[in-house]
Amino acid sequence: MCKKKATFKFKVHYHQVDQMGIMHHAQYVYFLEQARIQWLENHGVRYAALEKKGVLLPVVSLSIDYKRPLHFDDSFFCHLSLEKFKGSLVEFSYQIEDKESNILSTAKTSLVFVNATTRRAMKCPEELMAIFSD
């Protein structure tokens, strides 16, 4: 599959750090989500509009490897790549780097298209196929 990539810049805010001044591990999930939502918007898909059409895209698997910490006021880049698309499953990989290109963490998420009414997995809607396909 052709890997569709994008890079997003973020900054660590004070409320996102713990008592040691390090970005709390749960905040990484927030930034991964923001990167996915922005990736969709860059491809012309507003997540809120998708949900209004009855299509949900929940995370069913998440893994993060923490290599170096982020601190308050650090700027960093989240590189997102579409790794796999098959029917109802979408997989993304992420690499978080500082401004010197040091790898701070890597992550992977798997998401499944779900019908909002039935709460069952569904195939990717036809109008979205081009975004996730080669």
Number of C-alpha atoms within 10 A of each C-alpha: 10 11 15 16 14 16 16 17 15 16 15 18 13 13 11 18 19 13 7 8 14 16 22 16 15 10 14 18 15 10 19 23 14 15 22 20 16 18 21 16 12 11 13 11 16 14 17 11 10 14 14 10 11 13 21 22 20 11 15 11 11 14 12 16 11 15 12 14 13 24 19 16 14 14 15 21 21 22 18 24 20 22 19 17 19 12 13 15 19 19 19 21 21 24 20 27 20 17 11 7 10 13 16 18 19 18 18 19 21 19 18 23 21 21 17 16 9 9 12 11 17 17 14 20 12 7 8 14 13 9 12 19 14 10
